[in-house]
Amino acid sequence: FSCSTFSPSPPRPPARAMSQLVRTPLIRLGKLSPKSGATIYCKWEGAQMTGSMKDRMAWSMIEHALESGELHPGGKVVELTGGSTGSSLAMVCAIKGLSAHFVTSDAFAKEKLDTM
């Protein structure tokens, strides 16, 4: 296993960046609508900051941990990850001013690890 530590340093991404989580684009799927005339939409999670639906989950986890007192401002998040969850947590930690420590397997792609 390999380990990496992320400590945010100014400038941090603006907190307003996370407003994308509540404004995930809806795309109308006109050609898939049944003959009944129903309108079908899908959420485009790829529009999230890291391109992953894990952004929403990471934001929710960190918000809950801060609100419940399990995590304190300036604290450290430790996660076993190898991809999009780690990237999303790294982004949220940077926005919230938290440190992040990721433990991964050497089997994960270097490109995924670099995004964290």
Residue pairs with C-beta under 8 A, 6 or more apart in sequence:
1 103
1 104
1 105
1 106
2 103
2 104
2 105
2 106
2 113
3 101
3 102
3 103
3 104
4 101
4 102
4 104
4 113
4 116
5 99
5 100
5 101
5 102
6 90
6 93
6 94
6 99
6 100
6 101
6 102
6 116
7 99
7 100
8 93
8 94
8 97
8 98
8 99
12 94
12 95
12 97
13 49
13 91
13 94
13 95
14 95
15 95
17 49
17 95
18 49
18 55
18 59
18 92
18 95
20 47
20 48
20 49
20 55
21 48
21 55
21 56
21 59
24 43
24 44
24 45
24 47
24 48
24 56
25 43
25 44
25 47
26 41
26 42
26 43
26 44
27 41
27 42
27 43
27 44
28 39
28 40
28 41
29 40
29 41
29 42
32 40
33 39
33 40
45 52
45 53
45 55
45 56
46 52
48 55
48 56
48 88
49 55
49 91
50 84
50 87
50 88
50 91
50 115
51 84
52 84
52 87
52 88
54 84
54 85
54 87
54 88
55 88
55 91
55 92
57 85
57 88
58 85
58 88
58 89
58 91
58 92
59 88
59 92
61 89
62 71
62 77
62 89
62 92
62 93
62 96
62 98
64 70
65 71
66 72
66 73
66 96
71 77
71 98
73 96
73 97
73 98
74 97
74 98
74 99
75 98
75 99
76 98
76 99
76 100
76 101
77 89
77 93
77 98
77 99
77 100
77 101
78 100
78 101
78 102
78 103
79 85
79 86
79 89
79 100
79 101
79 102
79 103
80 102
80 103
80 104
81 89
81 102
81 103
81 104
81 116
82 104
82 105
82 107
82 108
82 112
82 113
83 108
83 112
84 112
86 100
86 102
86 104
86 112
86 113
86 115
86 116
87 112
87 115
87 116
89 100
89 102
90 100
90 102
90 115
90 116
92 98
93 99
93 100
100 116
102 116
104 113
